[in-house]
Amino acid sequence: MADYYNDEDLARFGEIAKSNPDLFRKFMAWYEASFTPGLLTKREKVLVGVAVAHAVQCPYCIDAYTKACLEEGMSMEHIAEAVHAASAIRGGASLIHAIQAQNAADKISL
């Protein structure tokens, strides 16, 4: 499994289009539109991207959005703060599900 994620594979992303070019084209149009500046700047959007990349644990996205953040003039301190915020949300989202366990335990009432 050590070679499951290869740095070179990020550059091969476009190969996914071979199986369904129409859907890939539509995805790319949506993806590009999502990072077009609007109420949020490109800088803000790539910072969100690096945080989400860590939350979903995608090494390719972490590489790509870390690079994008650095290109937008951000430092590792910016990235670390965003990653901590995303991690805290992910941790809280896991923790709140303990209520589901409590609800199940309450129903069983052993």
N, CA, C and O atoms as a Tinker XYZ file with bonds, in Angstrom:
   440  protein
     1  N      0.821000   -1.210000    0.000000    73     2
     2  CA     0.000000    0.000000    0.000000    64     1     3
     3  C      0.856000    1.262000    0.000000    63     2     4     5
     4  O      0.338000    2.357000   -0.223000    81     3
     5  N      2.135000    1.128000    0.243000    73     3     6
     6  CA     2.996000    2.309000    0.289000    64     5     7
     7  C      2.970000    3.070000   -1.031000    63     6     8     9
     8  O      3.178000    4.284000   -1.051000    81     7
     9  N      2.718000    2.376000   -2.124000    73     7    10
    10  CA     2.697000    3.029000   -3.433000    64     9    11
    11  C      1.286000    3.314000   -3.931000    63    10    12    13
    12  O      1.096000    3.603000   -5.113000    81    11
    13  N      0.306000    3.237000   -3.058000    73    11    14
    14  CA    -1.077000    3.439000   -3.483000    64    13    15
    15  C     -1.278000    4.839000   -4.039000    63    14    16    17
    16  O     -1.923000    5.011000   -5.074000    81    15
    17  N     -0.735000    5.834000   -3.364000    73    15    18
    18  CA    -0.796000    7.220000   -3.833000    64    17    19
    19  C      0.558000    7.592000   -4.410000    63    18    20    21
    20  O      1.566000    7.593000   -3.704000    81    19
    21  N      0.575000    7.904000   -5.685000    73    19    22
    22  CA     1.804000    8.299000   -6.368000    64    21    23
    23  C      1.704000    9.751000   -6.781000    63    22    24    25
    24  O      0.702000   10.166000   -7.362000    81    23
    25  N      2.730000   10.527000   -6.487000    73    23    26
    26  CA     2.738000   11.943000   -6.844000    64    25    27
    27  C      2.414000   12.151000   -8.323000    63    26    28    29
    28  O      1.724000   13.103000   -8.688000    81    27
    29  N      2.910000   11.263000   -9.157000    73    27    30
    30  CA     2.732000   11.401000  -10.606000    64    29    31
    31  C      1.259000   11.260000  -11.021000    63    30    32    33
    32  O      0.858000   11.761000  -12.072000    81    31
    33  N      0.473000   10.589000  -10.207000    73    31    34
    34  CA    -0.922000   10.346000  -10.583000    64    33    35
    35  C     -1.764000   11.611000  -10.628000    63    34    36    37
    36  O     -2.742000   11.671000  -11.373000    81    35
    37  N     -1.405000   12.621000   -9.847000    73    35    38
    38  CA    -2.173000   13.867000   -9.883000    64    37    39
    39  C     -2.179000   14.455000  -11.292000    63    38    40    41
    40  O     -3.199000   14.970000  -11.750000    81    39
    41  N     -1.056000   14.378000  -11.968000    73    39    42
    42  CA    -0.969000   14.899000  -13.338000    64    41    43
    43  C     -1.782000   14.064000  -14.325000    63    42    44    45
    44  O     -2.012000   14.501000  -15.453000    81    43
    45  N     -2.218000   12.878000  -13.923000    73    43    46
    46  CA    -2.985000   11.987000  -14.793000    64    45    47
    47  C     -4.494000   12.146000  -14.609000    63    46    48    49
    48  O     -5.272000   11.380000  -15.177000    81    47
    49  N     -4.904000   13.123000  -13.830000    73    47    50
    50  CA    -6.323000   13.300000  -13.521000    64    49    51
    51  C     -7.191000   13.321000  -14.770000    63    50    52    53
    52  O     -8.281000   12.749000  -14.773000    81    51
    53  N     -6.732000   13.959000  -15.812000    73    51    54
    54  CA    -7.498000   14.060000  -17.056000    64    53    55
    55  C     -7.800000   12.718000  -17.703000    63    54    56    57
    56  O     -8.743000   12.610000  -18.487000    81    55
    57  N     -7.015000   11.696000  -17.385000    73    55    58
    58  CA    -7.258000   10.367000  -17.955000    64    57    59
    59  C     -8.608000    9.799000  -17.541000    63    58    60    61
    60  O     -9.143000    8.913000  -18.207000    81    59
    61  N     -9.156000   10.305000  -16.449000    73    59    62
    62  CA   -10.466000    9.846000  -15.992000    64    61    63
    63  C    -11.523000   10.103000  -17.063000    63    62    64    65
    64  O    -12.529000    9.397000  -17.133000    81    63
    65  N    -11.290000   11.110000  -17.889000    73    63    66
    66  CA   -12.245000   11.474000  -18.934000    64    65    67
    67  C    -12.433000   10.375000  -19.978000    63    66    68    69
    68  O    -13.455000   10.350000  -20.663000    81    67
    69  N    -11.480000    9.481000  -20.107000    73    67    70
    70  CA   -11.568000    8.434000  -21.132000    64    69    71
    71  C    -12.833000    7.592000  -20.986000    63    70    72    73
    72  O    -13.424000    7.181000  -21.984000    81    71
    73  N    -13.242000    7.339000  -19.765000    73    71    74
    74  CA   -14.392000    6.462000  -19.539000    64    73    75
    75  C    -15.728000    7.142000  -19.802000    63    74    76    77
    76  O    -16.689000    6.497000  -20.222000    81    75
    77  N    -15.783000    8.441000  -19.556000    73    75    78
    78  CA   -17.025000    9.180000  -19.796000    64    77    79
    79  C    -16.679000   10.657000  -20.006000    63    78    80    81
    80  O    -16.778000   11.462000  -19.079000    81    79
    81  N    -16.276000   11.004000  -21.224000    73    79    82
    82  CA   -15.825000   12.365000  -21.501000    64    81    83
    83  C    -16.867000   13.440000  -21.198000    63    82    84    85
    84  O    -16.526000   14.525000  -20.728000    81    83
    85  N    -18.121000   13.142000  -21.463000    73    83    86
    86  CA   -19.172000   14.144000  -21.253000    64    85    87
    87  C    -19.317000   14.497000  -19.773000    63    86    88    89
    88  O    -19.375000   15.674000  -19.416000    81    87
    89  N    -19.376000   13.480000  -18.916000    73    87    90
    90  CA   -19.503000   13.757000  -17.488000    64    89    91
    91  C    -18.253000   14.434000  -16.932000    63    90    92    93
    92  O    -18.348000   15.313000  -16.075000    81    91
    93  N    -17.083000   14.025000  -17.421000    73    91    94
    94  CA   -15.852000   14.654000  -16.954000    64    93    95
    95  C    -15.822000   16.125000  -17.360000    63    94    96    97
    96  O    -15.431000   16.982000  -16.567000    81    95
    97  N    -16.231000   16.414000  -18.580000    73    95    98
    98  CA   -16.279000   17.804000  -19.048000    64    97    99
    99  C    -17.217000   18.628000  -18.166000    63    98   100   101
   100  O    -16.894000   19.753000  -17.785000    81    99
   101  N    -18.371000   18.065000  -17.847000    73    99   102
   102  CA   -19.329000   18.762000  -16.991000    64   101   103
   103  C    -18.766000   18.969000  -15.588000    63   102   104   105
   104  O    -18.943000   20.031000  -14.992000    81   103
   105  N    -18.086000   17.946000  -15.062000    73   103   106
   106  CA   -17.458000   18.095000  -13.749000    64   105   107
   107  C    -16.432000   19.217000  -13.781000    63   106   108   109
   108  O    -16.412000   20.066000  -12.890000    81   107
   109  N    -15.581000   19.228000  -14.799000    73   107   110
   110  CA   -14.532000   20.244000  -14.876000    64   109   111
   111  C    -15.120000   21.647000  -15.017000    63   110   112   113
   112  O    -14.587000   22.597000  -14.443000    81   111
   113  N    -16.197000   21.789000  -15.763000    73   111   114
   114  CA   -16.837000   23.103000  -15.887000    64   113   115
   115  C    -17.365000   23.555000  -14.528000    63   114   116   117
   116  O    -17.206000   24.717000  -14.153000    81   115
   117  N    -17.991000   22.639000  -13.791000    73   115   118
   118  CA   -18.501000   22.958000  -12.448000    64   117   119
   119  C    -17.354000   23.277000  -11.503000    63   118   120   121
   120  O    -17.403000   24.251000  -10.751000    81   119
   121  N    -16.320000   22.445000  -11.550000    73   119   122
   122  CA   -15.148000   22.641000  -10.690000    64   121   123
   123  C    -14.518000   24.011000  -10.933000    63   122   124   125
   124  O    -14.248000   24.753000   -9.989000    81   123
   125  N    -14.289000   24.337000  -12.186000    73   123   126
   126  CA   -13.677000   25.632000  -12.526000    64   125   127
   127  C    -14.577000   26.794000  -12.114000    63   126   128   129
   128  O    -14.092000   27.809000  -11.615000    81   127
   129  N    -15.868000   26.651000  -12.318000    73   127   130
   130  CA   -16.800000   27.708000  -11.909000    64   129   131
   131  C    -16.798000   27.884000  -10.395000    63   130   132   133
   132  O    -16.964000   28.995000   -9.891000    81   131
   133  N    -16.610000   26.792000   -9.683000    73   131   134
   134  CA   -16.605000   26.859000   -8.221000    64   133   135
   135  C    -15.420000   27.649000   -7.689000    63   134   136   137
   136  O    -15.494000   28.207000   -6.594000    81   135
   137  N    -14.340000   27.705000   -8.436000    73   135   138
   138  CA   -13.149000   28.433000   -7.986000    64   137   139
   139  C    -12.989000   29.782000   -8.663000    63   138   140   141
   140  O    -11.978000   30.459000   -8.476000    81   139
   141  N    -13.979000   30.175000   -9.445000    73   139   142
   142  CA   -13.980000   31.513000  -10.027000    64   141   143
   143  C    -14.326000   32.503000   -8.922000    63   142   144   145
   144  O    -15.268000   32.274000   -8.163000    81   143
   145  N    -13.576000   33.601000   -8.820000    73   143   146
   146  CA   -13.896000   34.580000   -7.768000    64   145   147
   147  C    -15.331000   35.080000   -7.869000    63   146   148   149
   148  O    -15.839000   35.365000   -8.954000    81   147
   149  N    -15.953000   35.176000   -6.732000    73   147   150
   150  CA   -17.313000   35.693000   -6.615000    64   149   151
   151  C    -17.344000   36.503000   -5.339000    63   150   152   153
   152  O    -16.586000   37.463000   -5.198000    81   151
   153  N    -18.203000   36.138000   -4.409000    73   151   154
   154  CA   -18.167000   36.781000   -3.099000    64   153   155
   155  C    -16.875000   36.438000   -2.371000    63   154   156   157
   156  O    -16.366000   37.230000   -1.577000    81   155
   157  N    -16.348000   35.235000   -2.655000    73   155   158
   158  CA   -15.048000   34.836000   -2.118000    64   157   159
   159  C    -13.997000   35.019000   -3.205000    63   158   160   161
   160  O    -14.262000   34.805000   -4.388000    81   159
   161  N    -12.811000   35.416000   -2.788000    73   159   162
   162  CA   -11.699000   35.546000   -3.727000    64   161   163
   163  C    -11.124000   34.173000   -4.026000    63   162   164   165
   164  O    -11.413000   33.203000   -3.327000    81   163
   165  N    -10.307000   34.096000   -5.071000    73   163   166
   166  CA    -9.620000   32.835000   -5.369000    64   165   167
   167  C     -8.769000   32.436000   -4.166000    63   166   168   169
   168  O     -8.712000   31.260000   -3.808000    81   167
   169  N     -8.116000   33.398000   -3.550000    73   167   170
   170  CA    -7.272000   33.138000   -2.373000    64   169   171
   171  C     -8.086000   32.478000   -1.257000    63   170   172   173
   172  O     -7.642000   31.503000   -0.650000    81   171
   173  N     -9.253000   33.004000   -0.997000    73   171   174
   174  CA   -10.109000   32.427000    0.050000    64   173   175
   175  C    -10.572000   31.022000   -0.330000    63   174   176   177
   176  O    -10.624000   30.124000    0.511000    81   175
   177  N    -10.904000   30.848000   -1.600000    73   175   178
   178  CA   -11.412000   29.549000   -2.044000    64   177   179
   179  C    -10.341000   28.464000   -1.981000    63   178   180   181
   180  O    -10.648000   27.327000   -1.623000    81   179
   181  N     -9.096000   28.785000   -2.318000    73   179   182
   182  CA    -8.063000   27.753000   -2.232000    64   181   183
   183  C     -7.716000   27.439000   -0.784000    63   182   184   185
   184  O     -7.285000   26.327000   -0.480000    81   183
   185  N     -7.898000   28.403000    0.113000    73   183   186
   186  CA    -7.690000   28.131000    1.535000    64   185   187
   187  C     -8.786000   27.184000    2.050000    63   186   188   189
   188  O     -8.509000   26.273000    2.830000    81   187
   189  N    -10.017000   27.405000    1.613000    73   187   190
   190  CA   -11.094000   26.459000    1.921000    64   189   191
   191  C    -10.728000   25.095000    1.329000    63   190   192   193
   192  O    -10.923000   24.063000    1.972000    81   191
   193  N    -10.207000   25.095000    0.126000    73   191   194
   194  CA    -9.828000   23.854000   -0.544000    64   193   195
   195  C     -8.796000   23.057000    0.240000    63   194   196   197
   196  O     -8.937000   21.842000    0.379000    81   195
   197  N     -7.770000   23.711000    0.752000    73   195   198
   198  CA    -6.743000   22.982000    1.501000    64   197   199
   199  C     -7.312000   22.437000    2.806000    63   198   200   201
   200  O     -6.934000   21.350000    3.244000    81   199
   201  N     -8.215000   23.184000    3.426000    73   199   202
   202  CA    -8.834000   22.706000    4.665000    64   201   203
   203  C     -9.712000   21.485000    4.399000    63   202   204   205
   204  O     -9.643000   20.495000    5.127000    81   203
   205  N    -10.531000   21.559000    3.363000    73   203   206
   206  CA   -11.402000   20.435000    3.009000    64   205   207
   207  C    -10.559000   19.234000    2.567000    63   206   208   209
   208  O    -10.888000   18.094000    2.893000    81   207
   209  N     -9.494000   19.483000    1.841000    73   207   210
   210  CA    -8.616000   18.395000    1.404000    64   209   211
   211  C     -8.098000   17.589000    2.588000    63   210   212   213
   212  O     -8.006000   16.363000    2.529000    81   211
   213  N     -7.764000   18.288000    3.654000    73   211   214
   214  CA    -7.309000   17.588000    4.854000    64   213   215
   215  C     -8.463000   16.855000    5.532000    63   214   216   217
   216  O     -8.288000   15.739000    6.022000    81   215
   217  N     -9.625000   17.469000    5.561000    73   215   218
   218  CA   -10.776000   16.842000    6.218000    64   217   219
   219  C    -11.196000   15.561000    5.502000    63   218   220   221
   220  O    -11.586000   14.587000    6.146000    81   219
   221  N    -11.116000   15.559000    4.174000    73   219   222
   222  CA   -11.488000   14.357000    3.422000    64   221   223
   223  C    -10.285000   13.459000    3.164000    63   222   224   225
   224  O    -10.420000   12.387000    2.574000    81   223
   225  N     -9.131000   13.887000    3.595000    73   223   226
   226  CA    -7.878000   13.129000    3.545000    64   225   227
   227  C     -7.492000   12.694000    2.137000    63   226   228   229
   228  O     -7.169000   11.529000    1.903000    81   227
   229  N     -7.528000   13.638000    1.205000    73   227   230
   230  CA    -7.112000   13.363000   -0.167000    64   229   231
   231  C     -5.689000   13.887000   -0.369000    63   230   232   233
   232  O     -5.485000   15.099000   -0.425000    81   231
   233  N     -4.703000   12.993000   -0.480000    73   231   234
   234  CA    -3.326000   13.464000   -0.620000    64   233   235
   235  C     -3.099000   14.274000   -1.894000    63   234   236   237
   236  O     -2.284000   15.196000   -1.902000    81   235
   237  N     -3.810000   13.940000   -2.965000    73   235   238
   238  CA    -3.659000   14.704000   -4.197000    64   237   239
   239  C     -4.174000   16.122000   -4.015000    63   238   240   241
   240  O     -3.550000   17.083000   -4.466000    81   239
   241  N     -5.319000   16.247000   -3.350000    73   239   242
   242  CA    -5.891000   17.570000   -3.104000    64   241   243
   243  C     -5.019000   18.365000   -2.132000    63   242   244   245
   244  O     -4.840000   19.572000   -2.296000    81   243
   245  N     -4.479000   17.687000   -1.123000    73   243   246
   246  CA    -3.586000   18.377000   -0.178000    64   245   247
   247  C     -2.411000   18.967000   -0.934000    63   246   248   249
   248  O     -2.058000   20.128000   -0.726000    81   247
   249  N     -1.800000   18.178000   -1.813000    73   247   250
   250  CA    -0.670000   18.684000   -2.607000    64   249   251
   251  C     -1.098000   19.864000   -3.476000    63   250   252   253
   252  O     -0.443000   20.906000   -3.484000    81   251
   253  N     -2.194000   19.695000   -4.204000    73   251   254
   254  CA    -2.634000   20.724000   -5.145000    64   253   255
   255  C     -3.022000   22.018000   -4.432000    63   254   256   257
   256  O     -2.651000   23.105000   -4.875000    81   255
   257  N     -3.760000   21.905000   -3.339000    73   255   258
   258  CA    -4.233000   23.118000   -2.669000    64   257   259
   259  C     -3.166000   23.752000   -1.790000    63   258   260   261
   260  O     -3.205000   24.959000   -1.551000    81   259
   261  N     -2.213000   22.964000   -1.304000    73   259   262
   262  CA    -1.077000   23.569000   -0.611000    64   261   263
   263  C     -0.314000   24.429000   -1.601000    63   262   264   265
   264  O      0.038000   25.570000   -1.301000    81   263
   265  N     -0.060000   23.883000   -2.781000    73   263   266
   266  CA     0.629000   24.639000   -3.829000    64   265   267
   267  C     -0.164000   25.902000   -4.188000    63   266   268   269
   268  O      0.410000   26.984000   -4.315000    81   267
   269  N     -1.469000   25.760000   -4.350000    73   267   270
   270  CA    -2.305000   26.914000   -4.710000    64   269   271
   271  C     -2.261000   27.982000   -3.623000    63   270   272   273
   272  O     -2.201000   29.175000   -3.923000    81   271
   273  N     -2.290000   27.557000   -2.362000    73   271   274
   274  CA    -2.207000   28.526000   -1.260000    64   273   275
   275  C     -0.879000   29.272000   -1.295000    63   274   276   277
   276  O     -0.847000   30.494000   -1.143000    81   275
   277  N      0.217000   28.541000   -1.494000    73   275   278
   278  CA     1.531000   29.180000   -1.563000    64   277   279
   279  C      1.599000   30.147000   -2.745000    63   278   280   281
   280  O      2.168000   31.232000   -2.633000    81   279
   281  N      1.017000   29.749000   -3.875000    73   279   282
   282  CA     0.986000   30.626000   -5.051000    64   281   283
   283  C      0.161000   31.882000   -4.802000    63   282   284   285
   284  O      0.414000   32.922000   -5.411000    81   283
   285  N     -0.808000   31.794000   -3.923000    73   283   286
   286  CA    -1.647000   32.946000   -3.576000    64   285   287
   287  C     -1.017000   33.791000   -2.457000    63   286   288   289
   288  O     -1.647000   34.712000   -1.936000    81   287
   289  N      0.219000   33.468000   -2.100000    73   287   290
   290  CA     0.942000   34.273000   -1.129000    64   289   291
   291  C      0.727000   33.885000    0.327000    63   290   292   293
   292  O      1.117000   34.620000    1.234000    81   291
   293  N      0.112000   32.743000    0.547000    73   291   294
   294  CA    -0.112000   32.301000    1.926000    64   293   295
   295  C      1.095000   31.540000    2.438000    63   294   296   297
   296  O      1.921000   31.051000    1.668000    81   295
   297  N      1.176000   31.453000    3.747000    73   295   298
   298  CA     2.265000   30.743000    4.401000    64   297   299
   299  C      1.738000   29.451000    5.006000    63   298   300   301
   300  O      0.535000   29.191000    5.002000    81   299
   301  N      2.646000   28.660000    5.519000    73   299   302
   302  CA     2.244000   27.436000    6.230000    64   301   303
   303  C      1.421000   27.788000    7.473000    63   302   304   305
   304  O      0.621000   26.971000    7.930000    81   303
   305  N      1.602000   28.965000    8.014000    73   303   306
   306  CA     0.798000   29.380000    9.163000    64   305   307
   307  C     -0.664000   29.543000    8.769000    63   306   308   309
   308  O     -1.555000   29.165000    9.530000    81   307
   309  N     -0.923000   30.105000    7.582000    73   307   310
   310  CA    -2.294000   30.204000    7.072000    64   309   311
   311  C     -2.893000   28.810000    6.891000    63   310   312   313
   312  O     -4.012000   28.529000    7.320000    81   311
   313  N     -2.107000   27.949000    6.241000    73   311   314
   314  CA    -2.573000   26.594000    5.961000    64   313   315
   315  C     -2.849000   25.847000    7.262000    63   314   316   317
   316  O     -3.883000   25.195000    7.402000    81   315
   317  N     -1.925000   25.945000    8.207000    73   315   318
   318  CA    -2.093000   25.230000    9.483000    64   317   319
   319  C     -3.346000   25.696000   10.214000    63   318   320   321
   320  O     -4.065000   24.877000   10.787000    81   319
   321  N     -3.616000   26.984000   10.203000    73   319   322
   322  CA    -4.808000   27.501000   10.885000    64   321   323
   323  C     -6.082000   26.972000   10.225000    63   322   324   325
   324  O     -7.033000   26.594000   10.908000    81   323
   325  N     -6.090000   26.949000    8.901000    73   323   326
   326  CA    -7.254000   26.427000    8.173000    64   325   327
   327  C     -7.430000   24.938000    8.436000    63   326   328   329
   328  O     -8.553000   24.470000    8.623000    81   327
   329  N     -6.327000   24.189000    8.450000    73   327   330
   330  CA    -6.399000   22.751000    8.690000    64   329   331
   331  C     -6.894000   22.472000   10.110000    63   330   332   333
   332  O     -7.671000   21.542000   10.323000    81   331
   333  N     -6.450000   23.270000   11.076000    73   331   334
   334  CA    -6.937000   23.085000   12.443000    64   333   335
   335  C     -8.442000   23.351000   12.524000    63   334   336   337
   336  O     -9.164000   22.623000   13.205000    81   335
   337  N     -8.910000   24.378000   11.840000    73   335   338
   338  CA   -10.348000   24.669000   11.849000    64   337   339
   339  C    -11.134000   23.504000   11.239000    63   338   340   341
   340  O    -12.142000   23.071000   11.798000    81   339
   341  N    -10.671000   23.004000   10.100000    73   339   342
   342  CA   -11.354000   21.883000    9.452000    64   341   343
   343  C    -11.302000   20.633000   10.322000    63   342   344   345
   344  O    -12.279000   19.888000   10.411000    81   343
   345  N    -10.172000   20.410000   10.956000    73   343   346
   346  CA   -10.022000   19.231000   11.818000    64   345   347
   347  C    -10.929000   19.316000   13.032000    63   346   348   349
   348  O    -11.495000   18.311000   13.461000    81   347
   349  N    -11.071000   20.511000   13.586000    73   347   350
   350  CA   -11.954000   20.698000   14.740000    64   349   351
   351  C    -13.407000   20.422000   14.350000    63   350   352   353
   352  O    -14.156000   19.813000   15.114000    81   351
   353  N    -13.796000   20.869000   13.167000    73   351   354
   354  CA   -15.156000   20.597000   12.691000    64   353   355
   355  C    -15.337000   19.108000   12.465000    63   354   356   357
   356  O    -16.361000   18.542000   12.848000    81   355
   357  N    -14.354000   18.466000   11.846000    73   355   358
   358  CA   -14.463000   17.021000   11.608000    64   357   359
   359  C    -14.519000   16.259000   12.925000    63   358   360   361
   360  O    -15.296000   15.315000   13.071000    81   359
   361  N    -13.693000   16.670000   13.882000    73   359   362
   362  CA   -13.718000   16.027000   15.190000    64   361   363
   363  C    -15.058000   16.202000   15.882000    63   362   364   365
   364  O    -15.590000   15.256000   16.463000    81   363
   365  N    -15.600000   17.404000   15.822000    73   363   366
   366  CA   -16.912000   17.663000   16.416000    64   365   367
   367  C    -18.013000   16.880000   15.736000    63   366   368   369
   368  O    -18.943000   16.402000   16.386000    81   367
   369  N    -17.902000   16.748000   14.415000    73   367   370
   370  CA   -18.904000   15.987000   13.672000    64   369   371
   371  C    -18.867000   14.512000   14.067000    63   370   372   373
   372  O    -19.906000   13.855000   14.122000    81   371
   373  N    -17.686000   14.001000   14.337000    73   371   374
   374  CA   -17.584000   12.617000   14.823000    64   373   375
   375  C    -18.137000   12.508000   16.230000    63   374   376   377
   376  O    -18.881000   11.580000   16.548000    81   375
   377  N    -17.772000   13.454000   17.062000    73   375   378
   378  CA   -18.160000   13.410000   18.466000    64   377   379
   379  C    -19.671000   13.527000   18.655000    63   378   380   381
   380  O    -20.231000   12.848000   19.516000    81   379
   381  N    -20.338000   14.364000   17.877000    73   379   382
   382  CA   -21.778000   14.542000   18.038000    64   381   383
   383  C    -22.528000   13.241000   17.753000    63   382   384   385
   384  O    -23.638000   13.038000   18.246000    81   383
   385  N    -21.920000   12.369000   16.960000    73   383   386
   386  CA   -22.568000   11.090000   16.683000    64   385   387
   387  C    -22.623000   10.184000   17.912000    63   386   388   389
   388  O    -23.292000    9.151000   17.885000    81   387
   389  N    -21.938000   10.552000   18.976000    73   387   390
   390  CA   -22.074000    9.813000   20.230000    64   389   391
   391  C    -23.506000    9.912000   20.756000    63   390   392   393
   392  O    -23.961000    9.051000   21.508000    81   391
   393  N    -24.205000   10.964000   20.354000    73   391   394
   394  CA   -25.624000   11.088000   20.721000    64   393   395
   395  C    -26.414000    9.946000   20.090000    63   394   396   397
   396  O    -27.361000    9.441000   20.692000    81   395
   397  N    -26.029000    9.534000   18.876000    73   395   398
   398  CA   -26.704000    8.397000   18.231000    64   397   399
   399  C    -26.512000    7.141000   19.064000    63   398   400   401
   400  O    -27.448000    6.361000   19.238000    81   399
   401  N    -25.299000    6.942000   19.581000    73   399   402
   402  CA   -25.048000    5.783000   20.452000    64   401   403
   403  C    -25.889000    5.880000   21.722000    63   402   404   405
   404  O    -26.440000    4.887000   22.199000    81   403
   405  N    -25.975000    7.098000   22.259000    73   403   406
   406  CA   -26.788000    7.275000   23.468000    64   405   407
   407  C    -28.263000    6.986000   23.188000    63   406   408   409
   408  O    -28.937000    6.340000   23.991000    81   407
   409  N    -28.762000    7.470000   22.039000    73   407   410
   410  CA   -30.147000    7.197000   21.650000    64   409   411
   411  C    -30.390000    5.697000   21.517000    63   410   412   413
   412  O    -31.410000    5.182000   21.974000    81   411
   413  N    -29.443000    4.999000   20.884000    73   411   414
   414  CA   -29.579000    3.543000   20.715000    64   413   415
   415  C    -29.557000    2.861000   22.085000    63   414   416   417
   416  O    -30.345000    1.948000   22.332000    81   415
   417  N    -28.677000    3.291000   22.960000    73   415   418
   418  CA   -28.599000    2.706000   24.299000    64   417   419
   419  C    -29.876000    2.966000   25.079000    63   418   420   421
   420  O    -30.352000    2.094000   25.806000    81   419
   421  N    -30.427000    4.155000   24.933000    73   419   422
   422  CA   -31.667000    4.493000   25.620000    64   421   423
   423  C    -32.822000    3.594000   25.173000    63   422   424   425
   424  O    -33.658000    3.204000   25.988000    81   423
   425  N    -32.867000    3.268000   23.882000    73   423   426
   426  CA   -33.916000    2.399000   23.344000    64   425   427
   427  C    -33.775000    0.975000   23.855000    63   426   428   429
   428  O    -34.763000    0.296000   24.136000    81   427
   429  N    -32.534000    0.539000   23.969000    73   427   430
   430  CA   -32.280000   -0.844000   24.390000    64   429   431
   431  C    -32.501000   -1.003000   25.887000    63   430   432   433
   432  O    -33.071000   -1.996000   26.338000    81   431
   433  N    -32.052000   -0.028000   26.643000    73   431   434
   434  CA   -32.212000   -0.003000   28.106000    64   433   435
   435  C    -31.939000   -1.343000   28.764000    63   434   436   437
   436  O    -32.807000   -1.901000   29.437000    81   435
   437  N    -30.761000   -1.848000   28.576000    73   435   438
   438  CA   -30.389000   -3.142000   29.179000    64   437   439
   439  C    -30.260000   -2.966000   30.624000    63   438   440
   440  O    -29.953000   -3.921000   31.337000    81   439
